[in-house]
Amino acid sequence: MNAPEFIKFPKMARLSREIIITEKLDGTNAQVYVGEDGQVLAASRTRWITPSDDNFGFALWVSQHEEELRMLGPGRHYGEWWGCGIQRGYGLSERRFSLFNVSRWGAVRPECCHVVPELFRGMFDSQSVRNVMEVLAGNGSAAAPGYKNPEGIIVYHVAGNVAFKKTLQDDEKGKPE
């Protein structure tokens, strides 16, 4: 008998573990790639971009901040490119790049980069998620204080290494493909 390759059932993370809730910014997904050789590239969610084939000016911004962005170190650095003229705009007159990894990026980062606001860190429970959503709906954006129409939150489950988004409006519908 020729049996197929055995694939074991993956280990499951426990739900009652640490979560990190951040503000979900409504812009466009972006990536800064820094190579081992110091090469710096820009990407959107789906492709490499250049100043001549750009996504809301992100590749141009990366080329203008290339030296500073090398301080991120080798690797892929994901974030949101948001602000003036992109999606909600947040009442800003400029655009910002906010890194997603709040556990890695705090005060020590390139000056040209922001970090998405951390709204909660603690053990998972659905009431904490509801509480953060209520505060965000009532107070507005933590990333752009004074802006009263934030998009929602990202709930990152540390042990599961998985993130979930929850929006303040039309969460049950999702985004059309």
LODO-961324 format. One record per residue (C-alpha): residue number from 1; chain; x, y, z. Coordinates in steps of 0.25 Angstrom, whole numbers, plus 5000, padded with zeros to 4 digits. Layout:
BEGIN
<nr->NUM kette->A east->X north->Y up->Z>;
...
# end
This chain:
BEGIN
<nr->1 kette->A east->5000 north->5000 up->5000>;
<nr->2 kette->A east->5005 north->5014 up->4996>;
<nr->3 kette->A east->5000 north->5023 up->5007>;
<nr->4 kette->A east->5001 north->5038 up->5005>;
<nr->5 kette->A east->5011 north->5046 up->5013>;
<nr->6 kette->A east->5006 north->5047 up->5027>;
<nr->7 kette->A east->5002 north->5062 up->5031>;
<nr->8 kette->A east->5000 north->5063 up->5046>;
<nr->9 kette->A east->4989 north->5072 up->5052>;
<nr->10 kette->A east->4995 north->5086 up->5056>;
<nr->11 kette->A east->4996 north->5090 up->5070>;
<nr->12 kette->A east->4986 north->5100 up->5074>;
<nr->13 kette->A east->4988 north->5113 up->5082>;
<nr->14 kette->A east->4980 north->5115 up->5094>;
<nr->15 kette->A east->4970 north->5126 up->5093>;
<nr->16 kette->A east->4972 north->5131 up->5107>;
<nr->17 kette->A east->4986 north->5137 up->5104>;
<nr->18 kette->A east->4991 north->5151 up->5102>;
<nr->19 kette->A east->4985 north->5160 up->5091>;
<nr->20 kette->A east->4990 north->5174 up->5086>;
<nr->21 kette->A east->4979 north->5183 up->5081>;
<nr->22 kette->A east->4983 north->5194 up->5072>;
<nr->23 kette->A east->4976 north->5205 up->5064>;
<nr->24 kette->A east->4972 north->5200 up->5050>;
<nr->25 kette->A east->4976 north->5212 up->5041>;
<nr->26 kette->A east->4969 north->5214 up->5028>;
<nr->27 kette->A east->4980 north->5217 up->5018>;
<nr->28 kette->A east->4987 north->5207 up->5009>;
<nr->29 kette->A east->4996 north->5195 up->5013>;
<nr->30 kette->A east->5010 north->5198 up->5011>;
<nr->31 kette->A east->5024 north->5191 up->5013>;
<nr->32 kette->A east->5038 north->5196 up->5014>;
<nr->33 kette->A east->5048 north->5185 up->5010>;
<nr->34 kette->A east->5062 north->5187 up->5015>;
<nr->35 kette->A east->5072 north->5177 up->5009>;
<nr->36 kette->A east->5085 north->5171 up->5016>;
<nr->37 kette->A east->5093 north->5180 up->5007>;
<nr->38 kette->A east->5085 north->5192 up->5011>;
<nr->39 kette->A east->5076 north->5192 up->4998>;
<nr->40 kette->A east->5063 north->5199 up->5001>;
<nr->41 kette->A east->5050 north->5196 up->4994>;
<nr->42 kette->A east->5036 north->5200 up->4995>;
<nr->43 kette->A east->5023 north->5192 up->4993>;
<nr->44 kette->A east->5008 north->5192 up->4994>;
<nr->45 kette->A east->5000 north->5181 up->4999>;
<nr->46 kette->A east->5002 north->5173 up->4986>;
<nr->47 kette->A east->5014 north->5178 up->4978>;
<nr->48 kette->A east->5027 north->5185 up->4978>;
<nr->49 kette->A east->5025 north->5200 up->4975>;
<nr->50 kette->A east->5034 north->5211 up->4970>;
<nr->51 kette->A east->5033 north->5226 up->4969>;
<nr->52 kette->A east->5029 north->5225 up->4954>;
<nr->53 kette->A east->5019 north->5214 up->4957>;
<nr->54 kette->A east->5014 north->5218 up->4971>;
<nr->55 kette->A east->5003 north->5216 up->4981>;
<nr->56 kette->A east->4999 north->5229 up->4987>;
<nr->57 kette->A east->5013 north->5234 up->4987>;
<nr->58 kette->A east->5018 north->5224 up->4996>;
<nr->59 kette->A east->5030 north->5219 up->4987>;
<nr->60 kette->A east->5034 north->5234 up->4986>;
<nr->61 kette->A east->5034 north->5236 up->5001>;
<nr->62 kette->A east->5042 north->5224 up->5003>;
<nr->63 kette->A east->5053 north->5228 up->4993>;
<nr->64 kette->A east->5053 north->5242 up->5000>;
<nr->65 kette->A east->5055 north->5235 up->5014>;
<nr->66 kette->A east->5064 north->5224 up->5009>;
<nr->67 kette->A east->5076 north->5227 up->5018>;
<nr->68 kette->A east->5067 north->5228 up->5030>;
<nr->69 kette->A east->5059 north->5216 up->5027>;
<nr->70 kette->A east->5071 north->5207 up->5027>;
<nr->71 kette->A east->5071 north->5209 up->5042>;
<nr->72 kette->A east->5059 north->5199 up->5042>;
<nr->73 kette->A east->5069 north->5188 up->5039>;
<nr->74 kette->A east->5069 north->5177 up->5030>;
<nr->75 kette->A east->5055 north->5171 up->5027>;
<nr->76 kette->A east->5041 north->5174 up->5023>;
<nr->77 kette->A east->5034 north->5185 up->5031>;
<nr->78 kette->A east->5019 north->5186 up->5029>;
<nr->79 kette->A east->5011 north->5198 up->5032>;
<nr->80 kette->A east->5000 north->5207 up->5027>;
<nr->81 kette->A east->5002 north->5219 up->5018>;
<nr->82 kette->A east->4991 north->5229 up->5022>;
<nr->83 kette->A east->4986 north->5243 up->5023>;
<nr->84 kette->A east->4984 north->5254 up->5013>;
<nr->85 kette->A east->4977 north->5249 up->5001>;
<nr->86 kette->A east->4977 north->5234 up->5005>;
<nr->87 kette->A east->4963 north->5228 up->5009>;
<nr->88 kette->A east->4958 north->5235 up->5021>;
<nr->89 kette->A east->4970 north->5245 up->5021>;
<nr->90 kette->A east->4968 north->5248 up->5036>;
<nr->91 kette->A east->4968 north->5263 up->5035>;
<nr->92 kette->A east->4983 north->5263 up->5032>;
<nr->93 kette->A east->4990 north->5272 up->5023>;
<nr->94 kette->A east->5002 north->5261 up->5022>;
<nr->95 kette->A east->5003 north->5246 up->5020>;
<nr->96 kette->A east->5009 north->5237 up->5030>;
<nr->97 kette->A east->5015 north->5223 up->5030>;
<nr->98 kette->A east->5011 north->5216 up->5043>;
<nr->99 kette->A east->5018 north->5202 up->5046>;
<nr->100 kette->A east->5009 north->5191 up->5050>;
<nr->101 kette->A east->5019 north->5184 up->5060>;
<nr->102 kette->A east->5016 north->5191 up->5073>;
<nr->103 kette->A east->5024 north->5181 up->5081>;
<nr->104 kette->A east->5037 north->5184 up->5073>;
<nr->105 kette->A east->5035 north->5199 up->5070>;
<nr->106 kette->A east->5034 north->5209 up->5081>;
<nr->107 kette->A east->5041 north->5222 up->5083>;
<nr->108 kette->A east->5054 north->5217 up->5076>;
<nr->109 kette->A east->5051 north->5217 up->5062>;
<nr->110 kette->A east->5054 north->5225 up->5050>;
<nr->111 kette->A east->5048 north->5239 up->5052>;
<nr->112 kette->A east->5040 north->5239 up->5039>;
<nr->113 kette->A east->5032 north->5226 up->5044>;
<nr->114 kette->A east->5020 north->5226 up->5053>;
<nr->115 kette->A east->5015 north->5213 up->5060>;
<nr->116 kette->A east->5000 north->5210 up->5060>;
<nr->117 kette->A east->4994 north->5213 up->5074>;
<nr->118 kette->A east->4993 north->5202 up->5084>;
<nr->119 kette->A east->4980 north->5203 up->5091>;
<nr->120 kette->A east->4980 north->5190 up->5100>;
<nr->121 kette->A east->4990 north->5179 up->5104>;
<nr->122 kette->A east->4985 north->5168 up->5113>;
<nr->123 kette->A east->4978 north->5154 up->5113>;
<nr->124 kette->A east->4968 north->5152 up->5103>;
<nr->125 kette->A east->4954 north->5153 up->5106>;
<nr->126 kette->A east->4942 north->5158 up->5097>;
<nr->127 kette->A east->4938 north->5169 up->5107>;
<nr->128 kette->A east->4952 north->5176 up->5106>;
<nr->129 kette->A east->4950 north->5176 up->5091>;
<nr->130 kette->A east->4936 north->5183 up->5093>;
<nr->131 kette->A east->4942 north->5193 up->5103>;
<nr->132 kette->A east->4953 north->5197 up->5093>;
<nr->133 kette->A east->4943 north->5199 up->5082>;
<nr->134 kette->A east->4934 north->5207 up->5091>;
<nr->135 kette->A east->4945 north->5216 up->5095>;
<nr->136 kette->A east->4950 north->5218 up->5080>;
<nr->137 kette->A east->4935 north->5221 up->5076>;
<nr->138 kette->A east->4934 north->5231 up->5087>;
<nr->139 kette->A east->4947 north->5238 up->5087>;
<nr->140 kette->A east->4951 north->5237 up->5072>;
<nr->141 kette->A east->4965 north->5233 up->5066>;
<nr->142 kette->A east->4977 north->5232 up->5075>;
<nr->143 kette->A east->4986 north->5233 up->5063>;
<nr->144 kette->A east->4980 north->5246 up->5059>;
<nr->145 kette->A east->4974 north->5253 up->5071>;
<nr->146 kette->A east->4961 north->5261 up->5068>;
<nr->147 kette->A east->4957 north->5252 up->5057>;
<nr->148 kette->A east->4944 north->5246 up->5061>;
<nr->149 kette->A east->4942 north->5235 up->5050>;
<nr->150 kette->A east->4953 north->5225 up->5052>;
<nr->151 kette->A east->4951 north->5211 up->5044>;
<nr->152 kette->A east->4953 north->5201 up->5055>;
<nr->153 kette->A east->4963 north->5192 up->5062>;
<nr->154 kette->A east->4973 north->5181 up->5060>;
<nr->155 kette->A east->4973 north->5170 up->5070>;
<nr->156 kette->A east->4986 north->5162 up->5070>;
<nr->157 kette->A east->4986 north->5149 up->5077>;
<nr->158 kette->A east->5001 north->5147 up->5081>;
<nr->159 kette->A east->5001 north->5132 up->5084>;
<nr->160 kette->A east->4993 north->5129 up->5071>;
<nr->161 kette->A east->5001 north->5139 up->5063>;
<nr->162 kette->A east->4989 north->5143 up->5056>;
<nr->163 kette->A east->4982 north->5157 up->5055>;
<nr->164 kette->A east->4967 north->5160 up->5053>;
<nr->165 kette->A east->4961 north->5173 up->5049>;
<nr->166 kette->A east->4948 north->5179 up->5054>;
<nr->167 kette->A east->4942 north->5192 up->5048>;
<nr->168 kette->A east->4932 north->5201 up->5055>;
<nr->169 kette->A east->4923 north->5202 up->5043>;
<nr->170 kette->A east->4918 north->5190 up->5034>;
<nr->171 kette->A east->4927 north->5180 up->5042>;
<nr->172 kette->A east->4918 north->5168 up->5038>;
<nr->173 kette->A east->4918 north->5171 up->5023>;
<nr->174 kette->A east->4933 north->5172 up->5021>;
<nr->175 kette->A east->4940 north->5178 up->5009>;
<nr->176 kette->A east->4936 north->5174 up->4995>;
<nr->177 kette->A east->4946 north->5166 up->4988>;
# end
